[in-house]
Amino acid sequence: MEAAASAASIPEEWSVRIDARHDRRGRWSEVECRPETLKRLCEWIFHRLGHSFAGLVVEQHASEWTLRYLFYAGDAASGRIEVVLRQPLGQTRFPTVGDSLYAADWHEREAEDLFGLVFEGHPRLGDFILHDDAWQEGLAPMRKDFDGREPPALRAPNPNWRPDRIVHAPGVFGMPIGPVFSSTAESAHFMLETVGEDVIRVMPRFFYKYRAVEKIAEGRRAEDALLLAERFNGITAFAHGLAFVQALETIGGIEPPPRALALRVLLAELERLRHHTGAIEEICESTALVVAASQAGILEEELLRLSGVLTGHRYLYGLLTRGGLTRDFGDAALRDAVARARDILERLSALEHRLVRTSSFLDRLEAVGIVTQEEARAFGVVGPIARASGVARDLRVAQPYGGYAGYRLDVPRELEGDGYARLRILFAEARESVRIMEQALAGLPAGAVRAADADARPRAGAALGWTEAPIGAAFHWVRVDSRGAVARYRVMPPSFANWHVFHRAAEAFAFQDFPIILASFGLSVAENDR
């Protein structure tokens, strides 16, 4: 079903305005509705059409609020739908969709904290990004009248603050984990309510280091905001930078040269291979397999060195630009890089062969940390975690971008939804990444790596850019004004979607399973604290 036909099938009594569009990003429809129709419309798109929820974009204009609910289909022909709701600026109360469309729950809570909007009927607002024990009430830092150059006043610490509790029964106690961790782990707090060794409820608390990336980007040149896009999650910098520049290219009508598109694919898959190798290392480490963790760590370090030798940066910073890439690479260097990646994959596959024959390792992963297919779908889970739970949606196939439509890609899928299924997905995707790198190298065209019109002044407009980042679907929505400056920047990263369901995976398992489940999710706290 095409996007226009999907939107056209909306019941007439809802009196929506439909604007069907088609550009180089594919088919999509903008559907404008009234407040009383919003919830039914979003539920209809999610449940009846089977679209996934990508995120919520809030914009404050001179005289009105615009709320944009983004949905995407599992196939390119069905495209995307953007549901738009407008209200006068003085009207800050909106109907909730998060009480029934769980994937939108955190997005509404975020908008309440950052914009001061109220979503009527939402079961739990407040104390989300701006923690009640630290930030002043009513701050709304994303509003236009908030001066981001001045440090906000903070609350004095409340000595009587206690974390939320759900379970109140004899023998129940709360076990806090975090927010301070050793090594490089970012700040997050998990309250585990347990009886003995059985975890009954998990209450996660994030955003200890909220960095206001979206606010900082406002007023900056679009090219400068790219630095922010690359840096809020450094280990997947290329994927996020790519989503951002693709949004700029759509606004400006810029088409990167074929060689740039092929090289972008190759570099994106190199990043995925390195990321997944690191995630496998963390899983081995969580189960106390020191030797296996060291072997995976060596392979990750080799991939980092490979990236550094090829591009000049171990994490692929500074390569992306509007219209292509900042530099080209020699064919011989590319052949050597792909050959080295293939060799590393062979050793990674040998490690997999040993791991799946280690019963003590499998005992810690099998039937542990389960996310069901229904939960993955309802909570909007993306990436390897979703694919391990039977939701095989991958933006490289579902909504192809940047030339991916020309590559053969098999999306791996498992059904168990446990830690072992997530591990198998990581190994399978590593193999697919090397195969895609080989295809990109084999079909690499000659020519420029940056569009001739890339330096033209950016046009005013707004667009959505997306990538299938190593952790999952990443969406960057950008509005640029007539001066070429960012008027609104909205990041919807995969960790934000996937942390939402984490508590369901960690509940009903033993306390000692918690660090293993945490490692098998392989998520970024820093990506959340954007």
C-alpha positions, 0 to 999 in steps of 0.5 A, spaced: 500 500 500 502 506 498 503 512 503 498 516 499 493 510 499 494 509 506 493 516 508 487 516 503 484 510 507 483 514 513 475 514 515 472 521 513 468 522 519 475 524 522 475 530 517 483 530 516 487 534 511 492 530 507 497 532 503 501 526 499 508 528 497 513 524 493 520 526 493 527 523 493 526 520 500 520 516 498 513 517 499 510 520 505 504 524 507 502 529 512 496 529 515 493 535 519 488 533 524 484 536 530 485 535 538 479 530 538 481 526 533 489 525 534 489 519 539 484 515 534 488 517 528 495 515 531 492 508 534 489 507 527 496 508 523 500 504 528 495 498 529 491 498 523 496 500 518 502 497 522 506 503 521 512 504 527 512 510 531 519 514 530 518 520 534 514 526 536 517 533 534 515 539 538 515 546 534 514 553 538 512 558 532 510 565 533 503 564 534 502 557 535 505 550 537 506 544 532 506 537 534 508 532 529 508 525 530 512 521 525 510 514 523 514 509 518 512 503 514 516 496 514 517 497 506 519 503 502 512 503 498 508 504 504 512 510 506 511 515 512 506 518 515 506 525 519 501 527 523 500 534 525 497 538 530 496 545 531 494 549 537 495 557 539 501 558 543 497 560 549 494 553 549 499 548 552 494 542 554 494 537 549 491 530 548 495 524 550 496 518 546 502 515 550 497 512 555 495 507 549 501 508 544 506 506 549 512 508 544 510 515 544 510 515 552 517 518 553 516 523 548 510 526 551 514 526 558 520 529 554 516 535 551 512 536 558 519 537 561 522 541 556 517 545 553 512 546 559 506 542 555 501 538 559 498 531 555 492 530 559 490 523 561 498 521 561 499 517 567 505 520 569 508 526 567 514 530 571 521 528 574 523 525 567 529 529 564 529 535 569 529 531 575 525 534 581 530 534 586 535 538 582 532 543 577 527 548 578 520 547 576 517 550 570 524 551 567 522 549 560 529 550 557 527 548 550 522 554 549 524 560 545 524 565 551 529 561 555 536 564 554 541 558 553 547 562 554 545 563 562 546 557 567 539 555 570 538 556 577 538 549 580 535 547 587 538 545 593 539 538 594 533 535 598 536 531 603 529 527 604 529 525 597 527 518 596 527 514 589 520 512 587 517 505 589 512 501 586 512 494 590 510 495 598 509 488 601 513 484 607 520 482 605 521 487 599 527 491 599 530 496 594 537 495 591 539 501 588 544 500 582 548 507 580 548 512 578 555 512 579 559 506 575 566 504 574 570 505 567 567 509 562 559 507 563 555 514 564 550 516 569 544 512 570 540 509 576 536 503 577 532 501 583 531 494 583 525 492 588 526 485 590 524 479 594 531 475 596 534 474 589 528 475 584 527 482 581 520 484 581 520 491 579 525 495 575 525 503 576 530 506 571 532 513 572 536 517 566 538 524 564 543 525 570 547 529 564 542 532 560 546 536 555 541 540 551 544 539 544 537 541 541 537 547 544 545 549 543 544 547 536 539 553 535 541 559 531 548 555 529 550 554 522 547 548 519 554 546 518 556 547 525 551 543 528 553 537 525 559 537 530 553 536 535 550 531 531 557 527 531 558 527 538 552 526 543 554 519 542 561 518 540 561 511 538 556 511 533 558 518 530 558 516 523 551 514 523 548 520 527 552 525 522 549 521 516 542 522 518 543 529 520 547 531 513 541 527 509 536 532 512 540 538 510 541 535 503 533 534 503 532 541 505 537 544 500 535 539 494 543 536 494 544 529 491 551 527 493 555 523 488 555 516 487 562 515 489 560 519 496 554 514 497 558 508 496 563 510 501 558 512 506 555 505 506 562 502 506 564 507 512 557 506 516 558 498 515 565 499 518 562 503 524 557 497 525 562 492 525 566 495 530 560 497 534 557 490 534 564 487 536 565 491 542 558 489 544 560 482 544 566 484 548 561 487 553 557 481 553 562 476 554 565 481 560 558 481 564 558 473 564 566 473 567 569 470 560 575 474 561 579 470 555 573 471 550 572 478 552 579 480 551 579 476 544 573 480 542 577 487 545 583 485 541 578 485 535 575 491 536 581 495 537 584 492 531 577 495 527 579 502 531 586 502 528 583 500 521 578 506 521 584 511 524 589 508 518 584 509 513 580 515 515 584 519 520 580 518 526 578 512 530 571 513 530 570 516 523 569 523 526 569 529 521 568 525 514 561 527 513 559 534 510 553 536 506 553 534 499 558 528 500 564 527 504 570 531 506 575 527 503 576 521 498 580 515 499 585 511 494 582 504 491 588 501 494 587 503 501 580 501 501 581 494 498 586 493 504 581 496 509 576 491 506 581 485 506 582 487 514 575 487 516 574 480 512 580 477 516 577 480 523 570 477 521 573 470 520 576 471 527 570 474 530 566 468 527 571 463 530 570 466 537 562 465 536 564 458 534 567 457 541 562 461 545 556 457 542 559 451 545 560 453 552 555 451 556 556 455 562 556 461 557 549 459 554 546 458 561 547 465 563 543 468 556 538 463 554 531 465 556 534 471 560 532 478 559 526 476 555 523 482 550 517 479 547 515 480 540 508 484 543 513 488 547 518 490 542 512 492 537 508 496 543 514 500 546 517 501 539 523 497 540 528 498 534 535 495 532 538 488 534 534 488 540 527 488 536 530 483 531 532 479 536 524 479 538 521 478 531 521 485 529 525 485 523 524 492 521 531 495 518 531 502 515 536 500 510 531 496 507 524 498 510 526 506 508 532 505 504 537 511 504 543 513 501 544 508 496 542 502 500 537 500 495 542 498 491 545 493 496 543 486 497 542 485 505 539 480 509 535 482 515 537 477 521 531 475 525 530 471 531 524 470 535 526 468 543 527 475 545 532 473 550 540 475 551 542 469 547 538 471 541 541 478 541 548 475 541 546 471 535 543 478 532 550 481 533 554 476 530 549 475 524 549 483 523 557 483 523 557 478 517 552 482 513 556 489 514 562 485 511 558 483 505 555 490 504 562 493 505 565 488 499 559 490 495 560 497 496 568 496 494 566 492 488 561 497 485 565 503 487 564 508 481 570 513 480 568 521 480 568 526 486 566 525 493 562 532 494 556 535 490 558 541 486 553 545 489 554 543 496 557 550 498 550 553 496 547 557 501 542 552 505 535 553 503 529 555 508 525 548 510 525 542 514 526 535 513 527 528 516 533 524 516 534 517 518 539 512 518 539 505 521 545 506 526 548 500 530 543 500 536 537 501 531 533 507 527 536 514 528 531 520 526 534 527 526 529 532 524 532 539 522 529 546 520 533 551 517 531 558 516 533 563 511 540 565 514 542 558 513 541 557 521 538 551 525 531 554 527 529 547 530 533 540 531 530 534 534 534 528 535 530 521 536 536 516 537 535 508 538 537 508 545 531 513 547 526 508 544 530 501 547 531 504 554 524 504 554 523 497 554 529 495 558 525 494 565 520 489 562 527 485 560 530 485 567 523 484 571 522 477 573 529 474 573 534 473 578 538 479 581 545 476 578 542 476 571 541 484 571 548 486 569 548 480 563 541 483 561 544 490 561 550 488 557 546 484 552 542 490 550 548 494 549 545 501 549 548 508 550 546 512 556 550 518 553 545 518 547 539 518 551 542 524 555 543 529 549 
